[in-house]
Amino acid sequence: MIEAGAAAPDFTLRDHSGHEVSLSDFAGRRLVLAFYPGDFSPGCGDQLSIYQEVLGEIEAKQAILVGVSVDSTWAHRAFRKQLNLEMALLADFHPKGEMSRAYGAYLEEWGTTNRSLVLVGDDGTVRWSYATDTPVDIPGANLIFDALAETG
């Protein structure tokens, strides 16, 4: 898992609408990357629904939260609609897992991203990261709030 103090690896991925989104689009703002294994699994639905419930509070702390998995933009669009999600979902689809690998969040043996959280500071430096022991565990929203508070 990428560690605090590292420069956040650059990326350009397509979001749920097919638009390109790059790390530079978030320059000057704090970014929370929420990596998750895949759309339409019960655990991932639970994880992102929890984050959706507190999305306004995260944004009130001057941070943007986006989800990242290896699913396609089409799957993201349907998953987002099913759960009424407002956060952007980024498709690390092709080459599969390239961005997730750069952040240390890809599980080769599973072929998916691990449930991981990365806080990128407004200067593009990783301020905090967390990875679950297995992709079955769900990192609670409290971890995001603690990281935002600790890193100011």
C-alpha positions in Angstrom: 0.0 0.0 0.0 1.3 3.5 -0.8 2.5 5.3 2.2 2.1 8.8 3.5 4.6 11.2 2.2 4.8 9.7 -1.3 3.8 11.7 -4.4 0.4 10.5 -5.5 0.8 8.6 -8.8 -0.8 10.4 -11.7 -3.7 8.7 -13.4 -6.3 9.3 -16.1 -9.3 7.1 -15.9 -12.8 7.2 -17.3 -15.7 7.9 -14.8 -19.2 6.4 -14.8 -20.2 8.8 -17.6 -17.2 8.0 -19.8 -15.4 11.3 -19.1 -11.7 11.3 -18.5 -10.7 12.2 -14.9 -7.1 12.8 -13.9 -5.3 13.4 -10.6 -4.6 17.0 -11.8 -8.4 17.6 -11.9 -8.2 17.6 -8.1 -5.2 19.9 -7.7 -5.6 22.2 -4.7 -8.2 20.0 -3.1 -8.1 16.9 -0.8 -9.0 13.7 -2.5 -10.2 10.5 -0.9 -9.8 7.4 -3.2 -12.0 4.6 -2.0 -10.8 1.4 -3.8 -13.3 -1.5 -3.8 -13.3 -4.9 -5.5 -16.3 -4.7 -7.8 -19.7 -3.4 -8.6 -22.8 -5.3 -7.6 -21.3 -7.4 -4.9 -23.1 -7.1 -1.5 -20.0 -5.9 0.4 -19.2 -3.2 -2.2 -22.8 -2.0 -2.2 -22.7 -1.8 1.6 -19.3 0.0 1.5 -20.3 2.7 -1.0 -23.8 3.1 0.5 -22.1 3.9 3.9 -19.9 6.5 2.2 -22.8 8.0 0.3 -24.6 8.5 3.7 -21.7 10.7 4.9 -20.7 12.2 1.6 -22.0 15.7 2.6 -19.9 15.6 5.8 -16.8 14.6 3.8 -17.4 17.4 1.4 -17.9 19.8 4.3 -14.4 18.9 5.4 -13.1 20.2 2.0 -12.5 16.7 0.5 -13.8 14.9 -2.5 -14.5 11.2 -2.4 -14.3 9.0 -5.5 -14.7 5.2 -5.8 -12.2 3.2 -7.9 -12.5 -0.4 -9.1 -11.5 -2.5 -12.1 -15.1 -2.5 -13.5 -16.1 -0.8 -16.7 -17.7 2.6 -17.0 -21.0 0.9 -18.0 -21.0 -1.3 -14.9 -20.2 1.8 -12.8 -23.0 3.7 -14.4 -25.6 1.0 -13.6 -24.2 0.4 -10.1 -24.2 4.1 -9.3 -27.8 4.3 -10.5 -28.9 1.3 -8.5 -27.5 2.7 -5.2 -28.3 6.3 -5.9 -24.7 7.3 -5.5 -23.5 10.8 -6.1 -19.8 10.2 -5.9 -17.8 9.6 -9.1 -16.8 6.0 -9.8 -13.6 5.6 -11.8 -12.9 2.6 -14.0 -9.4 1.2 -13.6 -10.5 -1.2 -16.4 -7.8 -1.1 -19.1 -5.1 -1.8 -18.6 -6.8 -3.7 -15.8 -5.7 -2.4 -12.4 -2.9 -0.2 -13.6 -3.8 2.8 -11.3 -4.7 0.5 -8.4 -1.2 -1.2 -8.7 0.4 2.3 -8.6 -1.3 3.0 -5.3 -0.6 -0.5 -3.9 -4.3 -1.4 -3.9 -4.4 -4.2 -6.5 -4.6 -7.9 -5.5 -3.0 -10.0 -8.2 -4.4 -13.3 -6.8 -7.9 -11.9 -6.8 -7.8 -9.9 -10.0 -9.4 -6.9 -8.2 -8.6 -4.0 -6.0 -8.5 -4.5 -2.3 -10.7 -2.4 -0.1 -8.3 0.5 0.5 -8.5 4.2 1.3 -6.0 6.8 0.2 -6.1 10.5 1.2 -4.2 12.7 -1.3 -3.5 16.2 0.0 -4.2 19.4 -1.9 -0.5 19.4 -2.9 -0.7 15.9 -4.6 1.1 14.2 -1.7 -0.3 11.1 -0.1 -1.3 12.1 3.5 -2.7 8.8 4.7 -3.6 5.3 3.5 -5.3 2.2 4.8 -5.8 -1.3 3.4 -8.0 -4.0 4.8 -6.5 -7.4 5.6 -8.8 -9.0 3.0 -11.2 -7.7 0.4 -14.0 -9.1 2.5 -13.5 -6.5 5.3 -15.2 -3.1 4.9 -13.3 0.0 6.0 -15.8 2.3 7.9 -16.4 5.9 7.2 -14.8 6.7 10.6 -11.4 6.0 9.1 -12.0 8.7 6.5 -13.0 11.2 9.2 -10.1 10.4 11.4 -7.7 10.8 8.5 -9.2 14.1 7.5 -8.9 15.4 11.1 -5.4 14.1 11.5 -4.0 15.6 8.3 -5.9 18.9 8.6 
